[in-house]
């Protein structure tokens, strides 16, 4: 079996090689004027990432269902579930507010939107792929309403939810199933024991799937660098720099709070989640690391029943990096279009984002969909989403890694509050 350090080394190597190969293809296409070279290369090389992500997605639904049901059943009763859930929601809401406020403060201090040349952006954004992507995001945003919110929270069929990997739907069903199993006591123990065994089997499958991680990372970075090149960073440098400043500030806040609560255990936690963070960063997929993150948090010392309960909830309600990006991007688009927003309007936007961002797990480009919907609500041209699409993949790398950090902290902190954090963590 590949050791953790060996896998991380291979992933980092794959990142470097992927960037080099992608840049080589981009440079060659520019030199020869053969744009089709990039299209063909990207389409084919993305298959490597698709294989890895599909293998991960294959185990997401059974893992979320089995671990969450077992976790709730092991908590024992409705009172305990309510107490642990209440602590989790306290952390989720607090972290979301801090993230949204940081995005709002940073975008007002740096004014990245005012430095965007709309004519140049339009030139960069006229590719067929970008136009189609922007159109899809705006279309999804127009369809996002209170009814849509409810549909994304409450499932009509658990089988449909599992077939489409709708995590929030699975979470809702699993909560009801777990509570019912806990209420039935000894009668339901054989079922819980079977689900517990199934969860461990799925985690074993994950250890095999992770061998494909470096290949998936290579494909993802090679494709995006081949398509975008490095010049996109030059034009969008200030926007990216301002956003990274917000990410750094958010990490300082999260890690700082983690040190205050977890104290000396914070460093081991960061060490345990370093591998999932790297994979999330390179693939821009939180789902890709859910199984591995579950395993690492248990190895760190969090009890299985707490991890199984908190982590799936966090994937739906605690996306710190995405939350910060929503206020940052929404106001930056307004700045680029010369639309002034007073403090009251911005705070109202923050509260709207706080509500509309919940319950959209599984929506493609979820952050951009919420941004587009919010822009439309405040009379900001929603098609302005095309302004940030060329750089969005790179921003998504950082916000996805931040989401993973936030959910890891939430799980560890609630474990500490519950007295369920083991002292002797595994290496």
Secondary structure, 3 states (H helix, E strand, C coil): CCCHHHHHHHHHHHHHHHHHHHHHHHHHHHHHCCHHHHHHHHHHHHHHHHHHHHHHHHHHHHHHHHHHHHHHHHHCCHHHHHHHHHHHHHHHHHHHHHHHHHHHHHHHHHCHHHHCCHHHHHHHCCCHHHHHHHHHHHHHHHCCCHHHHHHHHCCCCHHHHHHCCCHHHHHHHHHHHHHHHHHHHHHHHHHHHHHHHHHHHHHHHHHHHHHHHHHHHHHHHHHHHHHHCCHHHHHCHHHHHHHHHHHHHHHHHHHHHHHHHHCCHHHHHHHHCHHHHHHHHHHCCCHHHHHHHHHHHHHHCECHHHHHHHHHHHHHHCCHHHHHHHHHHHHHHHHHCCCCCCHHHHHHHHHHHHHHCCCCCCCCCHHHHHHHHHHHHCCCCHHHHHHHHHHHHHHHHHHHHHHHHHHHHHHHHHHHHCCCECCCCCC
